[in-house]
Amino acid sequence: MSRRNLAMRATAARGRMNGGLEQICTLVTDPALAKCIEALGDNSDNPSEEQLLEVTPALVEEFGLAATRLMLASSVAGEAAAAEVLTRVLKHDETLALPPAERVEVEVLPARTADEETKAKRKAAKEKKQAEARKAREQQLKARHR
């Protein structure tokens, strides 16, 4: 395994928001982005949706669907001039559309309740602590008045 791949895996495993994950994205998508720019030619700065859809099948074939999607999404995140077109493709194209995120059910924990025995123990402990604090204050007052 190359040193670059090992470094990418180590950075991804740490998952820190220090720019490392963004660099991984750049490394993974740079070849696809270069081919895309080359294929779009003069239209690479702001391609139409049709122009983009014309060049993406070759990118998917060469780099895979995931890398092509990642390349398009990272261009949106990088605030490309074509961000609007890229977003529309990532949302609505039959092949390139990102799959919907799984809906995760949130489990609400029940309110904490204590049984009568626990409540009685807590009350006794509180009263004991208050009595000890009262006794300590009385002793301090007596010590001051000697």
Protein Blocks (a to p, Z undefined) as FASTA:
>chain_A
ZZklmmmmmmmmnopaehjmmmmmmmmmmmmmmmmmmmnmmmlmmccfklmmmmmmmmmm
mnojklmmmmmmmmmmnopaklmmmmmmmmmgmklpccddddddddddddddddfklmmm
mmmmmmmmmmmmmmmmmmmmmmmmZZ
